[in-house]
Amino acid sequence: MTSAVSADWVLPVDGPPIEGGVVRYEGGRIVEVGPGRAERHFAEAAIVPGFVNAHTHLEYANYAGFGDGMPFGPWIRTHIARKAQLDAESMLAVARLGALECLRSGVTTVADYSFSGAAARAAADAGLRATVYLEVFAVDPADAERQWTERRAHVEETRLVRVGISPHAPYTCSLDTYRFCLSLGVPVGTHLAESPNETEWLLHGRGPLEEIGALLVPPPGKRPVAALEPVLGRELLCAHCVEVDDSEIALLAARDVPVAHCPRSNALLGCGIAPLAALRAAGVRVGLGTDSPASTPSFDLFEELRAAIYAARARERRTDALGATEALELATIDAARALRLDAAVGTLTPGKRADLTVVSLAGSPYHPVEDPAAAVVFGGSPDRVLETIVDGQTRYRKAEETQWREVRSIASAARARMLRSPQPLLP
């Protein structure tokens, strides 16, 4: 059976905006995009490809504010301690909230780094397309194998959810651990060059990360990118890449290393501003990610879009450093390329999966519309998302938000326990 939605504007991303456009889909795939009007028409709205969030932690959906203002090392310590207070059911409750908040922000695909594996079930239950990278923290690859085996046994893949592995970062995992992870033949993602504190530890074994030094790898005396140079390649998704110089950017480009850009997280943690313009100019596949409310206030992809533009223009001191159309690409087709999912999602193209988001523009400063991409990027918000469709199925509808009350309530109770519980000392 063919379904269709239309709106005042359709933004395919791989082609020019269509005024008065329609998207038809059948069996979970797009079959037609062009001018026209469907029975289900959204006036004063735009239809865009479902957003692809290139870096999330769904299990931290309600961790906002924990350790705000702390240096990177003590901040990590605080989150480890708070997280230790939750049981498996509580982690699942929080992850479910994260999945729903992503759908509410028009996100249809996530690349999620998961501590417990709960994100996989949460995404599957919500109908969110996801690659869930199970995190491991290990100097000895045997420890990584044990962690992977234990967590993988409790996680099921589905038609929408695939499972990968995440060696956490070069300061928590050895090169041999990375080699083990890459040998598994599953998607692999990591955090890389996120903070000056990371660089200081890897080079000199000092700085704020000394607080958790017992949990870290011995300093190799190299910068983060150099520390991972033997394993860098197109199979390793790297979140952040803030602390990179020109030669390191050239290496990332030469190895076709995909990067997830998270400007709000980098700013709020005091990590700096990633050289987005230089990365893109070098040909690095860069997608936009929100990270999680542990380091940013929300999974609000619209706020992340605007932050990416603000940061790029401020760093380069040029108004053309990043435009609305380019930002929209970062959160759709570019992020899909970074995740190697661009054959299936990221644009409204016949043959691709029917992942799309309907954004109301009514009442925004950008309506009536001059530039539809600018109207969506600068005027959009989760409150303006009318409907989110994944694989041809409506997974979020603004008119039905009240059904989330129980999910929010259970996640709120989990947060309250973290706030009440004493924080245990780490070894």
Secondary structure as UniProt FT lines:
FT   STRAND          2..10
FT   STRAND          18..26
FT   TURN            27..28
FT   STRAND          29..35
FT   STRAND          41..49
FT   STRAND          51..56
FT   HELIX           58..60
FT   TURN            61..62
FT   TURN            64..69
FT   HELIX           72..83
FT   TURN            84..85
FT   HELIX           88..104
FT   TURN            105..106
FT   STRAND          107..114
FT   HELIX           118..126
FT   STRAND          129..136
FT   HELIX           141..152
FT   TURN            153..154
FT   STRAND          161..167
FT   TURN            170..172
FT   HELIX           175..182
FT   TURN            183..184
FT   STRAND          188..192
FT   HELIX           196..204
FT   HELIX           208..215
FT   HELIX           224..228
FT   HELIX           229..231
FT   TURN            234..235
FT   STRAND          236..240
FT   HELIX           246..254
FT   TURN            255..256
FT   STRAND          259..261
FT   HELIX           263..268
FT   TURN            269..270
FT   HELIX           276..282
FT   STRAND          286..288
FT   TURN            293..295
FT   HELIX           301..316
FT   TURN            319..320
FT   HELIX           324..330
FT   TURN            331..332
FT   HELIX           333..338
FT   TURN            339..340
FT   TURN            342..344
FT   TURN            350..351
FT   STRAND          356..360
FT   TURN            362..363
FT   TURN            365..366
FT   HELIX           372..379
FT   HELIX           382..384
FT   STRAND          385..390
FT   TURN            391..392
FT   STRAND          393..397
FT   HELIX           398..404
FT   HELIX           405..420
//
